[in-house]
Amino acid sequence: MIRKNDQETEKYEVYRHSTSHLMASAIQSIWPDTQFAIGPPTRVGEKYGGVGFYYDIDLDHKLIPEDLPKIEKVMRKIISGNHTYNMEAISRNDALELFRKLGQNYKVELIESFPEDEPLSLCRHADFVDLCRGPHLETTGEIKSFKLLSLAGAYWRGDEKNKMLQRVYGVAFYSDEKLDHYIETLAEAEKRDHRRLGKELDLFSVDESYGPGLIFWHAKGSRIRNEIERFWYDEHFRNGYEALYTPHIAKEHLWQLSGHLDFYSDRMYAPMEIDNQNYRLKPMNCPFHIHVYKSRLRSYRSLPIRYAELGTVYRYEQSGELHGMKRVRGFTQDDAHIFCTPDNLREEIEEVLRFTLHMLRTFGFEEFEVFLSTRPEKSVGGDDEWDRATGALRAALDASGLEWDEDPGEGVFYGPKIDVKIRDSLGRAWQCSTIQVDFNLPERFDMKYRGSDGGEHRPIMIHRALLGSFERFFACLVEHYAGAFPTWLAAEQVRLLPVTDKQEDYAKTVADALLANDIRVKTEKSGDKLGAMIRRAREERVPYMLILGGREADAGQVAVRSRAAGDEGVMSVDAFVERIRGDIDRKETGLISREEKRSKTKK
């Protein structure tokens, strides 16, 4: 087992946070009446992948992209002055007096929201002062390379009832070389944006008139989703799971019993009255799986029980948080719950972790960031339960050989968890998989099993998602492959290109042979020239094109062009079927690792 070193992460956070203050001072220099809210470094998984920073500001006029170079110019001027970042303690009353005098109303509101005994501090450099805990760099001159990237809106304190502020995003690095590499990666990410490719490739859409955050899966996107689901079900059955289907709504008292109304009500939709009783759309599947478990008395001999469901759930995300398919209001969760005895726990977690990596690797993800999140301050359950669960998670991680890091105090209130983030082909990390141990719900729902001693015992519950939500995972796949899905996933695996109308009957014969072998095929019927048909198929990322001219029809052959290799010559229909079925059955991804890419670049 290898644990990551947090010192480098902290070093970069200090660097980026100092750059955020530098940006704020430049903005104040240009627009002195600016009011400042907060300006943190961004963490892993947030916008720009944890290498950036932002500051939320309140300004009379709306900033435009052309303002960013102006701010950068002033930032460089402040850097050249090599001003010291000075930290100083300050009392609550003095801080309130200072920021009221400066007209910084957001800082005043923050101070007033802190406990009276909260220690406060300021950071000063040049003519700029900010409320800040620090730490910071020694001087502005230590900041080497940065770029302001974009503007966005953000509600004060993340509450859409509050005023919309302007957010300025930037990134900071220790060298221009690293910044240039990042900007190139960012440009590639823009090309791969799942929202743009989703429209170009006719995969999905979102229509504000029907409801923001609600996804319409188009025919091509649905084909790919269907293939993912088919694989998902097959693998779950092979691994000892049973599939469930559960309702989309339930009486409100169920969510009170589960604790969701206490801990999650701000993410749940308002109740609807049916037969004089309140019902709620489900934000989770957990209580429904518990109901199935409790439908009969269970014996220790029947455990573990593994229930899986592709259940659609509904969560209220604020409009400013919605983002294509990655942040939505209705989504299908790759969900499962395992009910086991304490003796089963470690083995089950090890198996779930193995299963997780198998699933993710099949889809072409080979690099992961893994975290063990331990007991938070507010939690339920006894020390023995937490120690047993945390020990089982830790042992499973050690046995996996994965590099992982501990995230102290970041578990959920009902138990510790493992989070697995995938790294895509651009090196960006995305949260998908999670494994959580739960003592709370079995207690709340009075779950039992009969033990070998004849007595009643409480099972342990494991919450588990391998892919996360289908919508988010699909968006990651689109960007990972830049829309060029591997053959086994592609909505259209083969396109037939008859050169003239005379080959249409032969095209039907070839199509029938492919369909008989479960190969997804479409015949081009545009009547365009061959070059135009090839170009269109390439633009639509079709893995294989079969050119059908007079010679091919007479010989019962096909001229093969692949998306990856171009012209591959002429072969029989049977030979091609064998070739493509091999790709499909092996679930070839066609990807090379980022290390291989770097190696080829060096050569």
Secondary structure, DSSP 4 states (H G I P E B T S, - for coil): -EEPPHHHHHHHHHHHHHHHHHHHHHHHHHSTT-EE---PBPPTTSGGGGSEEEEEEE-SS---TTHHHHHHHHHHHHHHTT-B-EEEEE-HHHHHHHHHHHT-HHHHHHHHHS-TT--EEEEEETTEEEE------SBGGG--EEEEEEEEEEEGGG-TTSPEEEEEEEEEESSHHHHHHHHHHHHHHHHH-HHHHHHHTT-EE--TTT-TT--EE-HHHHHHHHHHHHHHHHHHHHTT-EE----SEEEHHHHHHHTHHHHSGGGSPPPEEETTEEEEE-S-SHHHHHHHHHTS--BGGG--EEEEEEEEEE----GGG-BTTTB-SEEEEEEEEEEE-GGGHHHHHHHHHHHHHHHHHHTT--EEEEEEE---SS--S-HHHHHHHHHHHHHHHHHHT-EEEEETT-SBTTB-EEEEEEE-TTS-EEEEEEEEEESHHHHHTT--EE-TTSSEEPPEEEEEEEEEEHHHHHHHHHHHTTT---TTT-S--EEEEESSGGGHHHHHHHHHHHHTTT--EEE--S---HHHHHHHHHHTT-SEEEEE-HHHHHHTEEEEEETTTEEEEEEEHHHHHHHHHHHHHHT------HHHHHHHHH-
